Structures are given as structure tokens and as C-alpha cells.
Amino acid sequence: MITLWGRPDSINVQKVLWTLAELDREHRHVDAGGDAGGLDEPWFRAMNPHGRVPVIEDQGVRVWESNAIVRYLCAAYSPGVLSPTAPLERALCDQWMDWTATALQPAIMGLFWGFYRTPAARRDLAANARLEHDCRELVLRLDSWLARRAFVAGVAFSMADIPAGALMHRYFGMGIDPPGAPAVRAWCARLAQRLPYRSAVMRPFAGLFARRAY
């Protein structure tokens, strides 16, 4: 059985929970990080020297970093479907997953922390304005791509949808003024038709408002 360590309100852990649900893989979820703690314990650092969640163990192998875990699970349990086997199709997934990790997630989660999770009196208004601008530009870039296809990698849902899709519930629910982005919103509506997305990602997060602690 796969074991997953992480707190379920973490975006990165939600990516893995969503993937496991899409694959219908039986798993054990161990709460770690945040109020549950444990990330500095020697046993956890032996699994991930960086002391971050999520981490999974599958058949004696441990994998950390959320996108790496998504790739591993999809390649191991859904080759040719969620994880393309043709090199060019795989590269199409990888490029959008990497773009999400290096551009989209830092902007959205930077705004989430700087705006949503910071009490109003402590917010850096100039920094948040820059982050909000960056988010709008990146979401509109994704919107332009999705205007010509149903899912990130083409006509079918794949691992490429998971990293960016996991961010959208937070982005559109922060109480900011997001761009129209009709293609992104239509894509989110398609994701919301999937029970794994609803159960893993579409969770209420109002309890995190103005709360700096994990």
C-alpha cells in the first residue's frame, strides 16, 4: 500500500491526493507538517532531507517533491493514459508541469501568503500588487493555451492538468479581482466534474485566512 505523508490543506499534498484518487490507488495518509509537526524528526529527514511534504512510500521506495510524485504515480500506474509514453507527448506534459512549478505556483502562492494569509495590517501592498499582476498575466497565458484545447495536454485529462488545476481553486477563491479567463474557467468546470478533484482540491480554506502559521 502507498503511504503519503502531508497535511491535506497543502496545495502540494492535494496534488498527490488528487492523483491517487484518479488512479484509484489504495493508500494510507499520515498527517505531517503544520499542527501535526514531525518534519524535523530524524525519521522524516531520512525520507526527505529537506523536511518538506509531501512524501510517499511505495513498495519500499520513497519519493518527494509533489510534481515528481505525480509523475512517478502516473508513470507507474497509468502509462499511456495519464502519463504519455511517446516522447513528444510526454514533453508536452512536462513543459506545462515545469512552467507551473517555476512560474504559476510561485506567483499564486506568493499572493496567497502575502494577501490571503497575512492580516490586513501586515500586508505589503506594493508586493501584493506586483504578485496580483503576475498572476493575471500567467493565468491569461494559460487561458490562451486552453482556448484551443479541452485539457492542458490536448483532448484528454492527463498528469499535465494536476499541478495547475490544484492551484485554481485557491486562486479564484481568494477574494481578489481575477481576470475573466473564460477558457481557464471552462477547464476548471471540467475538472470539477471529476470526483477526485472535488474531494482532494475543492476543500474550504477559510480557516487559513489571516493565519500565518501552518
ZIZIQUI-V793305 format. One record per backbone hydrogen bond with DSSP energy under -1.0 kcal/mol. NH is the residue of the N-H (numbers start at 1). CO is the residue of the C=O. Records with the same first field share a line. If there is no record, write none. Layout:
BEGIN
NH=CO / CO
END
This chain:
BEGIN
2=26
3=57
4=28
5=55
6=30
10=7
14=10
15=11
16=12
17=13
18=14
19=15
20=16
21=17
22=18
23=19
25=20
28=2
30=4
33=37
36=33
41=38
45=41
46=42
47=44
48=44
51=48
55=5
56=63
57=3
58=61
61=58
63=56
69=65
70=66
71=67
72=68
73=69
74=70
75=71
76=72
77=73
78=74
80=83
81=78
83=78
90=86
91=87
92=88
93=89
94=90
95=91
96=92
97=93
98=94
99=95
100=96
101=97
102=98
103=99
104=99
105=100
107=103
108=104
109=105
110=106
111=107
112=108
113=109
114=110
115=111
117=112
122=119
123=120
128=124
129=125
130=126
131=127
132=128
133=129
134=130
135=131
136=132
137=133
138=134
139=135
140=136
141=137
142=138
143=139
144=140
145=141
146=142
147=143
148=145
149=146
151=154
154=151
159=82
161=158
165=161
166=162
168=164
171=167
172=168
185=181
186=182
187=183
188=184
189=185
190=186
191=187
192=188
194=191
198=194
199=195
200=196
201=197
202=197
203=201
208=205
209=206
210=116
211=208
END
